[in-house]
Amino acid sequence: MIKMHWHIVFLFFSLFAVSFAHGENTRTWAQYCSDESKIVLDRFYEICDDTEALLVLHALMELHGGSNESEQQRERMGQSHQEIIFELLHLKKKSSSGDEVDAALDALSKGDRSKADHLLSKIINKYEDVMKEVAEAYRRKGTLWYAKDTEKALTAYRKAAQFQPNSPDIWNKLGQLNMQADNLPDAKSAFLNVIKQAEKNGEMSAEAYADLGRIYLRQKETKNALEAHKKALELEKTLDRKRMMANQYANIGEVYKVRGALKSALLMYEQALQLEKALDRKKVIALRYADLGDVHLARKETGEALKMYTSALKIEKSFTREEVMAKLYTSLGDVHRKRKEQSKALEIYNKALELEKKLGRTAGMAKLYASMGRIYSVRKEFAQAVKMYKQSLELEKKLGRREKMARRYADLGGEYQSLGELDQSVKMHDKSLELEKKLGDKKRIAKQFWVVGSVYQSLGRLEKAASAYKNSLKIDEKLGRSNELAERYAKLGSVYRKNGDLKQALTVYKRSLSINESKGNMSAVADDYSNLGGVYRIRKNKDKALAMYEKSMEVNEKLGRKKNVAINFSDMGKVYRIHREIARAVAMFEQSLEINQALNRKVGMAADYENMGKAYFIAAELDSAMGVFEKSLAINEEIHRKKGMSANYSSMGHIYRAQDLLDEALVMYEKSLSINEARGSKLGLADDYANMGNIYRMRSEYDAAIAMYEKSLKTNKDIGRKGEVATNYGNLGMIYRFKGELDKALNQLEKSKKMFVTIGAKDQVKLVQGWIDSLPKR
């Protein structure tokens, strides 16, 4: 049907409607068909050249121009009348059926559309074969470009479908081409057309259902994908096409694997494998072994996975399909990595990497670099892990895969944290978080907020850590993820505890405990009791602290968590140490040390020696204290634990200070400061500045002491340590008192008291008030 210019039709109709429908204008036909009108009417002027056509139009307008019809209805009728008359005239000129056209026009003028319909049907039949030939020509053109130029092929097949819209073969090719072009909605529509038009063609319907299944799987519509592939399998069974049946079993296995139904996936892949063995299709047999290996690996059945991948690789070596061998080497590497056979995994990954580089497959290379990064991380070769993750990240950037980029930034953040480069770690995690926000996966965003909070906490930036944990909490609350909520509350509690907000710490620890008890998460329950014990310990509530630690230990012993039992002994030792029950404290630390030695847990051993040293220090057994501090330092140096080393130097500085060896003490504090500067640990720096300030105060070097206390104050404010901020104000107040600057002294001490009141530290409030009362009268 020829397309009309509707603005012309409206104008044409309006000219005649005025004359015939309303009879209010007496202009002649000649006037309506003047040269001027012909120009305006464009191609419709042909009606003016046929008297019969003009009479038909006149008759039709009078026939349907009754007053019961609205202006809009008359306009629509006029448009219809003009179009059919124009088309009939067009046919009259193009065919030898002039008399038939005149007869049709005559019948139409009397309101009889049947003759016109009959004539048009004859003409359609006459040109149908021509349309098929045109469609076939376009189809051949599409075939010409099918393998070389998807867009050219698509253009041709779309034209073919216009001329032959009922051809399932054309729609099938359109579906396949749209899949190649990643136009999945158009592909889906095309295959649905195939199914509709090829009801009696089982082969074509089966293939269309299979293609539909692939599309649904790519769109993550696994239920629809499963239904489509099952329909395809049913049809293939009817047709007894073994090869295609095997393909469908494999397709169904793929869907089950994606859905996590791994047992069903195994069953499908095994059925596919048996059919392929019967058909002796060795190349496909290798692929099925690889599929089975993937499922066994997902089920953590590494022995079976190894067998499958090895079988696949043995077949592939005879075909030398490098792209398949690269994938198999990668999968084999994954198996050895999960079996903790790290050297073997690296060896195989390098074989895969060599092939991927040769093939120029960026995605495969990116995956391998990331996998190798994980191995180096496990081996604590953090610098090498960083190198691998950076190479993976650069490749992911080229591919524009933001999801993978986010993961690599997070991986790098973890490695920098392990290296003690905490500022760099924060940068990487922030970049990961930024990408996760753009990707919109709420679970991933919540997790990344939590990770960022952990790094800020390591840096001692407690307010930022709390903010990140709260953001994570908000998301998990909306998602109703109770297990994650408990974990977030526990982390938030540790921040509150470190910044001296013990009331808030108790509140969130109890929330975590309540969730974990209701869920039966007993290991987390043990940790919650331990955390509550820590708060009561700081509050110097001996009985409650010990009761919490004993509850934690009881659960840990039942669960066989020996490391945590050691921690419980250590924590109980700290309680006794605070209350100056030194013999009991040392006994607890020794029990912890015994367990850690049996476990060869060097981090725990170093901490136990550190804790013993602090107990001996309180008891003024300074030689014993120095001896165990040195043991702790030796272990921390052996395992490159910088945080522990800075703590050791600080503790040794305290011993020298107690012996009035102020120069030696200052050297120790400076060593601690140097480590914490390299680590980027603001919490450690704040303590180091305060300790150095104490030395300068003892030397009566008040200006130097003020400089150190102010540095400590600024750092503690930055990281939100309210208790330490209060202590800094107190120290500054006393320095100003020694200097005789009583107004400044009072100002600083009032700030100290106010801060201690805010965090509920009653003993410290009394102490500072005593200092205020002791100030000389001005």
Residue pairs with C-beta under 8 A, 6 or more apart in sequence:
1 87
2 86
2 87
2 90
4 79
4 82
4 83
4 86
5 42
5 43
6 79
8 40
8 41
8 42
8 44
9 44
9 78
9 79
9 82
9 83
10 75
10 79
11 40
11 41
12 41
12 44
12 82
13 75
13 78
13 79
13 82
14 75
15 32
15 37
16 32
16 57
16 58
16 61
16 78
17 61
17 65
17 74
17 75
17 78
18 24
18 25
19 25
19 26
19 27
19 32
20 58
20 61
20 62
20 65
21 61
21 65
21 74
22 65
29 48
29 54
32 48
33 45
33 48
33 54
37 45
37 48
38 45
38 48
41 48
43 86
44 82
44 86
46 86
46 89
46 90
47 53
47 54
47 57
47 82
47 85
47 86
47 89
48 54
50 89
52 102
52 105
52 106
53 85
53 88
53 89
53 105
55 109
56 85
56 105
56 106
56 108
56 109
57 81
57 82
57 85
59 109
59 110
60 77
60 81
60 108
60 109
60 111
61 78
61 81
63 111
64 74
64 77
64 81
65 74
69 77
84 108
84 116
85 105
85 108
88 101
88 104
88 105
88 108
88 116
88 119
89 101
91 97
91 101
91 119
91 120
91 123
92 98
92 101
92 102
95 101
95 123
95 126
97 119
97 122
97 123
100 119
100 122
101 119
103 115
103 119
104 115
104 116
104 118
104 119
105 116
107 113
107 114
107 115
107 116
108 115
108 116
131 163
131 164
132 163
132 164
134 163
135 159
135 160
135 161
135 162
135 163
135 164
135 167
135 170
136 160
136 164
138 156
138 157
138 159
138 160
138 163
139 156
139 157
139 160
139 169
139 170
139 173
141 156
142 152
142 153
142 154
142 155
142 156
142 157
142 160
142 173
142 177
143 153
143 173
144 153
144 156
145 152
145 153
145 156
146 153
146 173
146 177
150 177
150 180
150 181
151 181
153 173
153 177
154 174
154 177
154 178
154 181
157 170
157 173
157 174
157 177
158 174
160 167
160 170
161 167
161 170
161 171
161 174
164 170
166 197
167 197
168 193
168 194
168 197
168 198
168 201
168 204
168 208
169 204
171 190
171 191
171 193
171 194
171 197
172 190
172 191
172 194
172 204
172 207
172 208
174 186
174 187
174 190
175 187
175 188
175 190
175 191
175 194
175 208
175 211
176 187
176 211
178 184
178 186
178 187
178 190
179 187
179 211
179 214
179 215
184 215
184 218
184 219
187 211
187 215
188 212
188 215
191 208
191 209
191 211
191 212
191 215
192 208
192 212
194 204
194 205
194 208
195 205
195 208
195 209
195 212
198 204
198 205
198 208
199 205
202 235
202 238
202 239
203 239
203 241
205 235
206 231
206 232
206 235
206 236
206 239
206 241
206 244
207 232
207 244
209 228
209 229
209 231
209 232
209 235
210 228
210 229
210 232
210 244
210 247
210 248
210 251
212 224
212 228
213 224
213 225
213 226
213 228
213 229
213 232
213 251
213 255
214 225
214 251
216 222
216 224
216 225
216 228
217 225
217 254
217 255
217 258
222 255
222 258
222 259
225 255
226 252
226 255
226 256
226 259
229 248
229 251
229 252
229 255
230 252
232 244
232 248
232 251
233 245
233 248
233 249
233 252
236 244
236 245
236 248
237 245
242 275
242 278
242 279
243 275
243 279
243 281
245 275
246 272
246 275
246 276
246 279
246 281
246 284
247 272
249 268
249 269
249 271
249 272
249 275
250 268
250 269
250 272
250 287
250 288
250 291
252 268
253 264
253 265
253 266
253 267
253 268
253 269
253 272
253 291
253 295
254 265
254 291
256 262
256 264
256 265
256 268
257 265
257 291
257 294
257 295
257 298
262 295
262 298
262 299
265 295
266 292
266 295
266 296
266 299
269 288
269 291
269 292
269 295
270 292
272 288
272 291
273 285
273 288
273 289
273 292
276 284
276 285
276 288
277 285
282 315
282 318
282 319
283 315
283 319
283 321
285 315
286 311
286 312
286 313
286 315
286 316
286 319
286 324
287 312
287 324
289 308
289 309
289 311
289 312
289 315
290 308
290 309
290 312
290 324
290 327
290 328
290 331
292 304
292 308
293 304
293 305
293 306
293 307
293 308
293 309
293 312
293 331
293 335
294 305
294 331
296 302
296 304
296 305
296 308
297 305
297 331
297 334
297 335
297 338
300 338
302 335
302 338
302 339
305 331
305 335
306 332
306 335
309 328
309 331
309 332
309 335
310 332
312 328
313 325
313 328
313 329
313 332
316 324
316 325
316 328
317 325
322 355
322 358
322 359
323 355
323 359
323 361
325 355
326 352
326 355
326 356
326 359
326 361
326 364
327 352
327 364
329 348
329 349
329 351
329 352
329 355
330 349
330 352
330 364
330 367
330 368
330 371
332 348
333 345
333 346
333 348
333 349
333 352
333 368
333 371
334 345
334 371
336 342
336 344
336 345
336 348
337 345
337 371
337 374
337 375
340 378
342 375
342 378
342 379
345 371
345 375
346 372
346 375
349 368
349 371
349 372
349 375
352 364
352 368
353 365
353 368
353 369
353 372
356 364
356 365
356 368
357 365
362 395
362 398
362 399
363 395
363 399
363 401
365 395
366 392
366 395
366 396
366 399
366 401
366 404
367 392
369 388
369 389
369 391
369 392
369 395
370 388
370 389
370 392
370 404
370 407
370 408
370 411
372 388
373 385
373 386
373 387
373 388
373 389
373 392
373 411
373 415
374 385
374 411
376 382
376 384
376 385
376 388
377 385
377 411
377 414
377 415
377 418
380 418
382 415
382 418
382 419
383 419
385 411
385 415
386 412
386 415
386 416
386 419
389 408
389 411
389 412
389 415
390 412
392 404
392 408
393 405
393 408
393 409
393 412
396 404
396 405
396 408
397 405
402 435
402 438
402 439
403 435
403 439
405 435
406 432
406 435
406 436
406 439
406 444
406 448
407 432
409 428
409 429
409 431
409 432
409 435
410 428
410 429
410 432
410 448
410 451
412 428
413 425
413 426
413 427
413 428
413 429
413 432
413 451
413 455
414 425
414 451
416 422
416 424
416 425
416 428
417 425
417 455
417 458
420 642
420 643
420 678
420 679
420 680
421 679
421 680
422 455
422 458
422 459
422 679
422 680
422 681
423 459
423 680
425 455
425 458
426 452
426 455
426 456
426 459
429 448
429 451
429 452
429 455
430 452
432 448
432 451
433 445
433 448
433 449
433 452
436 444
436 445
436 448
437 445
442 475
442 478
442 479
443 475
443 479
443 481
445 475
446 471
446 472
446 475
446 476
446 479
446 481
446 484
447 472
449 468
449 469
449 471
449 472
449 475
450 468
450 469
450 472
450 487
450 488
450 491
452 468
453 464
453 465
453 466
453 467
453 468
453 469
453 472
453 491
453 495
454 465
454 491
456 462
456 464
456 465
456 468
457 465
457 491
457 494
457 495
457 498
458 681
459 680
459 681
459 682
459 683
459 719
460 681
460 682
460 683
460 684
460 685
460 686
460 715
460 719
460 721
461 682
461 718
461 719
461 720
462 495
462 498
462 499
462 683
462 719
462 720
462 721
463 499
463 719
463 720
464 719
464 720
465 495
466 492
466 495
466 496
466 499
466 720
469 488
469 491
469 492
469 495
470 492
472 484
472 488
473 485
473 488
473 489
473 492
476 484
476 485
476 488
477 485
482 515
482 518
482 519
483 515
483 519
483 521
485 511
485 512
485 515
486 511
486 512
486 515
486 516
486 519
486 521
486 524
486 528
487 512
487 524
489 508
489 509
489 511
489 512
489 515
490 508
490 509
490 512
490 524
490 527
490 528
490 531
492 508
493 504
493 505
493 506
493 508
493 509
493 512
493 531
493 535
494 505
494 531
496 502
496 504
496 505
496 508
497 505
497 531
497 534
497 535
497 538
498 683
498 721
499 719
499 720
499 721
499 722
499 723
500 721
500 722
500 723
500 724
500 726
500 759
500 761
501 722
501 759
502 535
502 538
502 539
502 759
502 760
503 760
505 531
505 535
506 532
506 535
509 528
509 531
509 532
509 535
510 532
512 524
512 528
512 531
513 525
513 528
513 529
513 532
515 521
516 522
516 524
516 525
516 528
517 525
522 555
522 558
522 559
523 555
523 556
523 559
523 561
525 555
526 551
526 552
526 553
526 555
526 556
526 559
526 561
526 564
527 552
527 564
529 548
529 549
529 551
529 552
529 555
530 548
530 549
530 552
530 564
530 567
530 568
530 571
532 548
533 544
533 545
533 546
533 547
533 548
533 549
533 552
533 571
533 575
534 545
534 571
536 544
536 545
536 548
537 545
537 571
537 574
537 575
537 578
539 545
540 578
540 579
540 763
542 575
542 578
542 579
545 575
546 572
546 575
549 568
549 571
549 572
549 575
550 568
550 572
552 564
552 568
553 565
553 568
553 569
556 564
556 565
556 568
557 565
562 595
562 598
562 599
563 595
563 596
563 599
563 601
563 604
565 595
566 591
566 592
566 595
566 596
566 599
566 601
566 604
566 608
567 592
567 604
569 588
569 589
569 591
569 592
569 595
570 588
570 589
570 592
570 604
570 607
570 608
570 611
572 588
573 584
573 585
573 586
573 587
573 588
573 589
573 592
573 611
573 615
574 585
574 611
575 585
576 582
576 584
576 585
576 588
577 585
577 611
577 614
577 615
577 618
580 618
580 619
582 615
582 616
582 618
582 619
585 611
585 615
586 612
586 615
586 616
589 608
589 611
589 612
589 615
590 608
590 612
592 604
592 608
592 611
593 604
593 605
593 608
593 609
593 612
595 601
595 604
596 602
596 604
596 605
596 608
597 605
602 635
602 638
602 639
603 639
603 641
603 644
605 635
606 632
606 635
606 636
606 639
606 641
606 644
607 632
607 644
609 628
609 629
609 631
609 632
609 635
610 628
610 629
610 632
610 644
610 647
610 648
610 651
612 628
613 624
613 625
613 626
613 627
613 628
613 629
613 632
613 651
614 625
614 651
616 622
616 624
616 625
616 628
617 625
617 651
617 654
617 655
617 658
620 658
622 655
622 658
622 659
625 651
625 655
626 652
626 655
629 648
629 651
629 652
629 655
630 652
632 644
632 648
633 644
633 645
633 648
633 649
633 652
635 641
635 644
636 642
636 644
636 645
636 648
637 645
642 675
642 678
642 679
643 679
643 681
643 684
645 675
646 671
646 672
646 675
646 676
646 679
646 681
646 684
646 688
647 672
649 668
649 669
649 671
649 672
649 675
650 668
650 669
650 672
650 687
650 688
650 691
652 668
653 664
653 665
653 666
653 667
653 668
653 669
653 672
653 691
654 665
654 691
656 662
656 664
656 665
656 668
657 665
657 694
657 695
657 698
662 695
662 698
662 699
665 695
666 692
666 695
669 688
669 691
669 692
669 695
670 688
670 692
672 684
672 688
672 691
673 685
673 688
673 689
673 692
675 684
676 684
676 685
676 688
677 685
682 715
682 718
682 719
683 719
683 721
685 711
685 715
686 712
686 715
686 716
686 719
686 721
686 724
687 712
687 724
689 708
689 709
689 711
689 712
689 715
690 708
690 709
690 712
690 724
690 727
690 728
690 731
692 708
693 704
693 705
693 706
693 707
693 708
693 709
693 712
693 731
694 705
694 731
696 702
696 704
696 705
696 708
697 705
697 731
697 734
697 735
697 738
700 738
702 735
702 738
702 739
705 731
705 735
706 732
706 735
709 728
709 731
709 732
709 735
710 728
710 732
712 724
712 728
713 725
713 728
713 729
713 732
716 724
716 725
716 728
717 725
722 755
722 758
722 759
723 755
723 756
723 759
723 761
723 764
725 755
726 751
726 752
726 753
726 755
726 756
726 759
726 761
726 764
726 768
727 752
727 764
728 752
729 748
729 749
729 751
729 752
729 755
730 748
730 749
730 752
730 767
730 768
730 771
732 748
733 744
733 745
733 746
733 747
733 748
733 749
733 751
733 752
733 768
733 771
734 745
734 749
734 771
736 742
736 744
736 745
736 748
737 745
737 771
737 775
742 775
742 776
742 778
743 778
745 775
746 772
746 775
749 768
749 771
749 772
749 775
750 772
752 768
753 765
753 768
753 769
753 772
756 764
756 765
756 768
757 765
